[in-house]
């Protein structure tokens, strides 16, 4: 497939589908773009909204918004927290060395 230079051309149709299908662009992101156009659907799934966007021409502003959605979600730091039961009654601050806690310079 031929690569599109997004600095000079906006992707349309099938060329736009890979960006819209990415998991980092949510159904609510697509719903928002369609809502700004005055398009409201009962089913906001990607299966319904992607064809509407690929069959129409997106504006440069809408394309920038899609790229920003992708960049923001890819660049955001992911955290996972969990609780762990301790097998000792000692304070965690006494067990873990400071070199592991303090940032390295």
Chimera marker file (.cmm) of the C-alpha trace (Angstrom):
<marker_set name="trace">
<marker id="1" x="0.000" y="0.000" z="0.000" r="1" g="1" b="0" radius="0.5"/>
<marker id="2" x="1.290" y="3.449" z="-0.904" r="1" g="1" b="0" radius="0.5"/>
<marker id="3" x="2.189" y="5.709" z="2.019" r="1" g="1" b="0" radius="0.5"/>
<marker id="4" x="0.409" y="9.084" z="2.290" r="1" g="1" b="0" radius="0.5"/>
<marker id="5" x="2.370" y="12.206" z="3.192" r="1" g="1" b="0" radius="0.5"/>
<marker id="6" x="0.077" y="13.683" z="5.849" r="1" g="1" b="0" radius="0.5"/>
<marker id="7" x="1.786" y="17.065" z="5.592" r="1" g="1" b="0" radius="0.5"/>
<marker id="8" x="0.375" y="17.552" z="2.087" r="1" g="1" b="0" radius="0.5"/>
<marker id="9" x="-2.624" y="15.181" z="1.780" r="1" g="1" b="0" radius="0.5"/>
<marker id="10" x="-5.391" y="14.102" z="4.123" r="1" g="1" b="0" radius="0.5"/>
<marker id="11" x="-6.123" y="10.377" z="4.148" r="1" g="1" b="0" radius="0.5"/>
<marker id="12" x="-9.617" y="9.423" z="2.992" r="1" g="1" b="0" radius="0.5"/>
<marker id="13" x="-11.549" y="6.199" z="2.572" r="1" g="1" b="0" radius="0.5"/>
<marker id="14" x="-9.558" y="3.006" z="3.020" r="1" g="1" b="0" radius="0.5"/>
<marker id="15" x="-6.375" y="5.014" z="3.750" r="1" g="1" b="0" radius="0.5"/>
<marker id="16" x="-8.065" y="6.468" z="6.843" r="1" g="1" b="0" radius="0.5"/>
<marker id="17" x="-9.300" y="3.118" z="8.191" r="1" g="1" b="0" radius="0.5"/>
<marker id="18" x="-6.026" y="2.017" z="9.897" r="1" g="1" b="0" radius="0.5"/>
<marker id="19" x="-5.936" y="5.193" z="12.014" r="1" g="1" b="0" radius="0.5"/>
<marker id="20" x="-9.619" y="4.947" z="12.968" r="1" g="1" b="0" radius="0.5"/>
<marker id="21" x="-9.350" y="1.244" z="13.800" r="1" g="1" b="0" radius="0.5"/>
<marker id="22" x="-6.486" y="1.650" z="16.291" r="1" g="1" b="0" radius="0.5"/>
<marker id="23" x="-7.339" y="0.712" z="19.843" r="1" g="1" b="0" radius="0.5"/>
<marker id="24" x="-6.030" y="4.038" z="21.151" r="1" g="1" b="0" radius="0.5"/>
<marker id="25" x="-8.864" y="5.852" z="19.352" r="1" g="1" b="0" radius="0.5"/>
<marker id="26" x="-11.983" y="5.045" z="21.327" r="1" g="1" b="0" radius="0.5"/>
<marker id="27" x="-15.605" y="4.797" z="20.296" r="1" g="1" b="0" radius="0.5"/>
<marker id="28" x="-16.298" y="7.965" z="22.295" r="1" g="1" b="0" radius="0.5"/>
<marker id="29" x="-13.557" y="9.827" z="20.364" r="1" g="1" b="0" radius="0.5"/>
<marker id="30" x="-15.239" y="8.891" z="17.079" r="1" g="1" b="0" radius="0.5"/>
<marker id="31" x="-18.671" y="9.705" z="18.532" r="1" g="1" b="0" radius="0.5"/>
<marker id="32" x="-17.403" y="13.193" z="19.439" r="1" g="1" b="0" radius="0.5"/>
<marker id="33" x="-16.134" y="13.882" z="15.927" r="1" g="1" b="0" radius="0.5"/>
<marker id="34" x="-19.415" y="12.718" z="14.411" r="1" g="1" b="0" radius="0.5"/>
<marker id="35" x="-21.420" y="14.739" z="16.962" r="1" g="1" b="0" radius="0.5"/>
<marker id="36" x="-19.517" y="17.901" z="15.975" r="1" g="1" b="0" radius="0.5"/>
<marker id="37" x="-20.757" y="17.229" z="12.433" r="1" g="1" b="0" radius="0.5"/>
<marker id="38" x="-24.312" y="16.828" z="13.677" r="1" g="1" b="0" radius="0.5"/>
<marker id="39" x="-24.332" y="13.047" z="13.191" r="1" g="1" b="0" radius="0.5"/>
<marker id="40" x="-25.872" y="11.158" z="16.098" r="1" g="1" b="0" radius="0.5"/>
<marker id="41" x="-26.305" y="7.383" z="16.172" r="1" g="1" b="0" radius="0.5"/>
<marker id="42" x="-27.977" y="5.001" z="18.588" r="1" g="1" b="0" radius="0.5"/>
<marker id="43" x="-25.109" y="2.530" z="18.165" r="1" g="1" b="0" radius="0.5"/>
<marker id="44" x="-21.751" y="4.251" z="18.711" r="1" g="1" b="0" radius="0.5"/>
<marker id="45" x="-19.640" y="1.179" z="18.009" r="1" g="1" b="0" radius="0.5"/>
<marker id="46" x="-16.606" y="1.434" z="15.768" r="1" g="1" b="0" radius="0.5"/>
<marker id="47" x="-18.324" y="-0.932" z="13.307" r="1" g="1" b="0" radius="0.5"/>
<marker id="48" x="-20.939" y="1.791" z="12.708" r="1" g="1" b="0" radius="0.5"/>
<marker id="49" x="-18.884" y="4.985" z="13.010" r="1" g="1" b="0" radius="0.5"/>
<marker id="50" x="-15.768" y="4.032" z="11.000" r="1" g="1" b="0" radius="0.5"/>
<marker id="51" x="-17.699" y="3.518" z="7.729" r="1" g="1" b="0" radius="0.5"/>
<marker id="52" x="-19.359" y="6.932" z="8.156" r="1" g="1" b="0" radius="0.5"/>
<marker id="53" x="-15.993" y="8.640" z="8.574" r="1" g="1" b="0" radius="0.5"/>
<marker id="54" x="-14.280" y="6.721" z="5.758" r="1" g="1" b="0" radius="0.5"/>
<marker id="55" x="-17.106" y="7.511" z="3.313" r="1" g="1" b="0" radius="0.5"/>
<marker id="56" x="-16.913" y="11.232" z="4.044" r="1" g="1" b="0" radius="0.5"/>
<marker id="57" x="-14.049" y="13.668" z="3.793" r="1" g="1" b="0" radius="0.5"/>
<marker id="58" x="-12.538" y="14.670" z="7.128" r="1" g="1" b="0" radius="0.5"/>
<marker id="59" x="-11.324" y="18.204" z="7.692" r="1" g="1" b="0" radius="0.5"/>
<marker id="60" x="-7.712" y="19.027" z="8.579" r="1" g="1" b="0" radius="0.5"/>
<marker id="61" x="-8.937" y="19.976" z="12.072" r="1" g="1" b="0" radius="0.5"/>
<marker id="62" x="-10.645" y="16.584" z="12.504" r="1" g="1" b="0" radius="0.5"/>
<marker id="63" x="-7.530" y="14.778" z="11.286" r="1" g="1" b="0" radius="0.5"/>
<marker id="64" x="-5.359" y="16.713" z="13.756" r="1" g="1" b="0" radius="0.5"/>
<marker id="65" x="-7.804" y="15.776" z="16.512" r="1" g="1" b="0" radius="0.5"/>
<marker id="66" x="-7.550" y="12.068" z="15.584" r="1" g="1" b="0" radius="0.5"/>
<marker id="67" x="-3.751" y="12.279" z="15.600" r="1" g="1" b="0" radius="0.5"/>
<marker id="68" x="-3.841" y="14.012" z="18.990" r="1" g="1" b="0" radius="0.5"/>
<marker id="69" x="-6.113" y="11.281" z="20.420" r="1" g="1" b="0" radius="0.5"/>
<marker id="70" x="-3.604" y="8.696" z="19.232" r="1" g="1" b="0" radius="0.5"/>
<marker id="71" x="-0.539" y="10.588" z="20.490" r="1" g="1" b="0" radius="0.5"/>
<marker id="72" x="-2.076" y="11.369" z="23.889" r="1" g="1" b="0" radius="0.5"/>
<marker id="73" x="-3.070" y="7.785" z="24.556" r="1" g="1" b="0" radius="0.5"/>
<marker id="74" x="0.202" y="6.307" z="23.303" r="1" g="1" b="0" radius="0.5"/>
<marker id="75" x="2.314" y="8.760" z="25.317" r="1" g="1" b="0" radius="0.5"/>
<marker id="76" x="0.403" y="8.472" z="28.580" r="1" g="1" b="0" radius="0.5"/>
<marker id="77" x="2.148" y="6.540" z="31.332" r="1" g="1" b="0" radius="0.5"/>
<marker id="78" x="0.341" y="3.379" z="32.358" r="1" g="1" b="0" radius="0.5"/>
<marker id="79" x="0.082" y="2.467" z="36.042" r="1" g="1" b="0" radius="0.5"/>
<marker id="80" x="-1.086" y="-0.695" z="37.698" r="1" g="1" b="0" radius="0.5"/>
<marker id="81" x="-1.552" y="-0.838" z="41.439" r="1" g="1" b="0" radius="0.5"/>
<marker id="82" x="-2.248" y="-3.771" z="43.679" r="1" g="1" b="0" radius="0.5"/>
<marker id="83" x="-2.266" y="-4.601" z="47.361" r="1" g="1" b="0" radius="0.5"/>
<marker id="84" x="0.170" y="-7.177" z="48.657" r="1" g="1" b="0" radius="0.5"/>
<marker id="85" x="-0.128" y="-8.838" z="52.028" r="1" g="1" b="0" radius="0.5"/>
<marker id="86" x="3.083" y="-8.710" z="54.035" r="1" g="1" b="0" radius="0.5"/>
<marker id="87" x="4.488" y="-11.841" z="55.609" r="1" g="1" b="0" radius="0.5"/>
<marker id="88" x="6.244" y="-9.766" z="58.290" r="1" g="1" b="0" radius="0.5"/>
<marker id="89" x="5.278" y="-7.066" z="60.764" r="1" g="1" b="0" radius="0.5"/>
<marker id="90" x="8.296" y="-4.895" z="59.933" r="1" g="1" b="0" radius="0.5"/>
<marker id="91" x="7.835" y="-1.428" z="58.482" r="1" g="1" b="0" radius="0.5"/>
<marker id="92" x="8.424" y="-1.337" z="54.722" r="1" g="1" b="0" radius="0.5"/>
<marker id="93" x="10.653" y="1.727" z="55.114" r="1" g="1" b="0" radius="0.5"/>
<marker id="94" x="13.005" y="-0.321" z="57.294" r="1" g="1" b="0" radius="0.5"/>
<marker id="95" x="13.203" y="-3.188" z="54.806" r="1" g="1" b="0" radius="0.5"/>
<marker id="96" x="13.622" y="-1.369" z="51.467" r="1" g="1" b="0" radius="0.5"/>
<marker id="97" x="16.958" y="0.414" z="50.970" r="1" g="1" b="0" radius="0.5"/>
<marker id="98" x="16.805" y="4.147" z="50.211" r="1" g="1" b="0" radius="0.5"/>
<marker id="99" x="18.758" y="3.589" z="46.992" r="1" g="1" b="0" radius="0.5"/>
<marker id="100" x="15.687" y="1.859" z="45.529" r="1" g="1" b="0" radius="0.5"/>
<marker id="101" x="13.319" y="4.638" z="46.551" r="1" g="1" b="0" radius="0.5"/>
<marker id="102" x="15.268" y="7.794" z="45.734" r="1" g="1" b="0" radius="0.5"/>
<marker id="103" x="15.651" y="8.742" z="42.068" r="1" g="1" b="0" radius="0.5"/>
<marker id="104" x="19.068" y="8.111" z="40.567" r="1" g="1" b="0" radius="0.5"/>
<marker id="105" x="20.991" y="11.197" z="39.413" r="1" g="1" b="0" radius="0.5"/>
<link id1="1" id2="2" r="1" g="1" b="0" radius="0.2"/>
<link id1="2" id2="3" r="1" g="1" b="0" radius="0.2"/>
<link id1="3" id2="4" r="1" g="1" b="0" radius="0.2"/>
<link id1="4" id2="5" r="1" g="1" b="0" radius="0.2"/>
<link id1="5" id2="6" r="1" g="1" b="0" radius="0.2"/>
<link id1="6" id2="7" r="1" g="1" b="0" radius="0.2"/>
<link id1="7" id2="8" r="1" g="1" b="0" radius="0.2"/>
<link id1="8" id2="9" r="1" g="1" b="0" radius="0.2"/>
<link id1="9" id2="10" r="1" g="1" b="0" radius="0.2"/>
<link id1="10" id2="11" r="1" g="1" b="0" radius="0.2"/>
<link id1="11" id2="12" r="1" g="1" b="0" radius="0.2"/>
<link id1="12" id2="13" r="1" g="1" b="0" radius="0.2"/>
<link id1="13" id2="14" r="1" g="1" b="0" radius="0.2"/>
<link id1="14" id2="15" r="1" g="1" b="0" radius="0.2"/>
<link id1="15" id2="16" r="1" g="1" b="0" radius="0.2"/>
<link id1="16" id2="17" r="1" g="1" b="0" radius="0.2"/>
<link id1="17" id2="18" r="1" g="1" b="0" radius="0.2"/>
<link id1="18" id2="19" r="1" g="1" b="0" radius="0.2"/>
<link id1="19" id2="20" r="1" g="1" b="0" radius="0.2"/>
<link id1="20" id2="21" r="1" g="1" b="0" radius="0.2"/>
<link id1="21" id2="22" r="1" g="1" b="0" radius="0.2"/>
<link id1="22" id2="23" r="1" g="1" b="0" radius="0.2"/>
<link id1="23" id2="24" r="1" g="1" b="0" radius="0.2"/>
<link id1="24" id2="25" r="1" g="1" b="0" radius="0.2"/>
<link id1="25" id2="26" r="1" g="1" b="0" radius="0.2"/>
<link id1="26" id2="27" r="1" g="1" b="0" radius="0.2"/>
<link id1="27" id2="28" r="1" g="1" b="0" radius="0.2"/>
<link id1="28" id2="29" r="1" g="1" b="0" radius="0.2"/>
<link id1="29" id2="30" r="1" g="1" b="0" radius="0.2"/>
<link id1="30" id2="31" r="1" g="1" b="0" radius="0.2"/>
<link id1="31" id2="32" r="1" g="1" b="0" radius="0.2"/>
<link id1="32" id2="33" r="1" g="1" b="0" radius="0.2"/>
<link id1="33" id2="34" r="1" g="1" b="0" radius="0.2"/>
<link id1="34" id2="35" r="1" g="1" b="0" radius="0.2"/>
<link id1="35" id2="36" r="1" g="1" b="0" radius="0.2"/>
<link id1="36" id2="37" r="1" g="1" b="0" radius="0.2"/>
<link id1="37" id2="38" r="1" g="1" b="0" radius="0.2"/>
<link id1="38" id2="39" r="1" g="1" b="0" radius="0.2"/>
<link id1="39" id2="40" r="1" g="1" b="0" radius="0.2"/>
<link id1="40" id2="41" r="1" g="1" b="0" radius="0.2"/>
<link id1="41" id2="42" r="1" g="1" b="0" radius="0.2"/>
<link id1="42" id2="43" r="1" g="1" b="0" radius="0.2"/>
<link id1="43" id2="44" r="1" g="1" b="0" radius="0.2"/>
<link id1="44" id2="45" r="1" g="1" b="0" radius="0.2"/>
<link id1="45" id2="46" r="1" g="1" b="0" radius="0.2"/>
<link id1="46" id2="47" r="1" g="1" b="0" radius="0.2"/>
<link id1="47" id2="48" r="1" g="1" b="0" radius="0.2"/>
<link id1="48" id2="49" r="1" g="1" b="0" radius="0.2"/>
<link id1="49" id2="50" r="1" g="1" b="0" radius="0.2"/>
<link id1="50" id2="51" r="1" g="1" b="0" radius="0.2"/>
<link id1="51" id2="52" r="1" g="1" b="0" radius="0.2"/>
<link id1="52" id2="53" r="1" g="1" b="0" radius="0.2"/>
<link id1="53" id2="54" r="1" g="1" b="0" radius="0.2"/>
<link id1="54" id2="55" r="1" g="1" b="0" radius="0.2"/>
<link id1="55" id2="56" r="1" g="1" b="0" radius="0.2"/>
<link id1="56" id2="57" r="1" g="1" b="0" radius="0.2"/>
<link id1="57" id2="58" r="1" g="1" b="0" radius="0.2"/>
<link id1="58" id2="59" r="1" g="1" b="0" radius="0.2"/>
<link id1="59" id2="60" r="1" g="1" b="0" radius="0.2"/>
<link id1="60" id2="61" r="1" g="1" b="0" radius="0.2"/>
<link id1="61" id2="62" r="1" g="1" b="0" radius="0.2"/>
<link id1="62" id2="63" r="1" g="1" b="0" radius="0.2"/>
<link id1="63" id2="64" r="1" g="1" b="0" radius="0.2"/>
<link id1="64" id2="65" r="1" g="1" b="0" radius="0.2"/>
<link id1="65" id2="66" r="1" g="1" b="0" radius="0.2"/>
<link id1="66" id2="67" r="1" g="1" b="0" radius="0.2"/>
<link id1="67" id2="68" r="1" g="1" b="0" radius="0.2"/>
<link id1="68" id2="69" r="1" g="1" b="0" radius="0.2"/>
<link id1="69" id2="70" r="1" g="1" b="0" radius="0.2"/>
<link id1="70" id2="71" r="1" g="1" b="0" radius="0.2"/>
<link id1="71" id2="72" r="1" g="1" b="0" radius="0.2"/>
<link id1="72" id2="73" r="1" g="1" b="0" radius="0.2"/>
<link id1="73" id2="74" r="1" g="1" b="0" radius="0.2"/>
<link id1="74" id2="75" r="1" g="1" b="0" radius="0.2"/>
<link id1="75" id2="76" r="1" g="1" b="0" radius="0.2"/>
<link id1="76" id2="77" r="1" g="1" b="0" radius="0.2"/>
<link id1="77" id2="78" r="1" g="1" b="0" radius="0.2"/>
<link id1="78" id2="79" r="1" g="1" b="0" radius="0.2"/>
<link id1="79" id2="80" r="1" g="1" b="0" radius="0.2"/>
<link id1="80" id2="81" r="1" g="1" b="0" radius="0.2"/>
<link id1="81" id2="82" r="1" g="1" b="0" radius="0.2"/>
<link id1="82" id2="83" r="1" g="1" b="0" radius="0.2"/>
<link id1="83" id2="84" r="1" g="1" b="0" radius="0.2"/>
<link id1="84" id2="85" r="1" g="1" b="0" radius="0.2"/>
<link id1="85" id2="86" r="1" g="1" b="0" radius="0.2"/>
<link id1="86" id2="87" r="1" g="1" b="0" radius="0.2"/>
<link id1="87" id2="88" r="1" g="1" b="0" radius="0.2"/>
<link id1="88" id2="89" r="1" g="1" b="0" radius="0.2"/>
<link id1="89" id2="90" r="1" g="1" b="0" radius="0.2"/>
<link id1="90" id2="91" r="1" g="1" b="0" radius="0.2"/>
<link id1="91" id2="92" r="1" g="1" b="0" radius="0.2"/>
<link id1="92" id2="93" r="1" g="1" b="0" radius="0.2"/>
<link id1="93" id2="94" r="1" g="1" b="0" radius="0.2"/>
<link id1="94" id2="95" r="1" g="1" b="0" radius="0.2"/>
<link id1="95" id2="96" r="1" g="1" b="0" radius="0.2"/>
<link id1="96" id2="97" r="1" g="1" b="0" radius="0.2"/>
<link id1="97" id2="98" r="1" g="1" b="0" radius="0.2"/>
<link id1="98" id2="99" r="1" g="1" b="0" radius="0.2"/>
<link id1="99" id2="100" r="1" g="1" b="0" radius="0.2"/>
<link id1="100" id2="101" r="1" g="1" b="0" radius="0.2"/>
<link id1="101" id2="102" r="1" g="1" b="0" radius="0.2"/>
<link id1="102" id2="103" r="1" g="1" b="0" radius="0.2"/>
<link id1="103" id2="104" r="1" g="1" b="0" radius="0.2"/>
<link id1="104" id2="105" r="1" g="1" b="0" radius="0.2"/>
</marker_set>
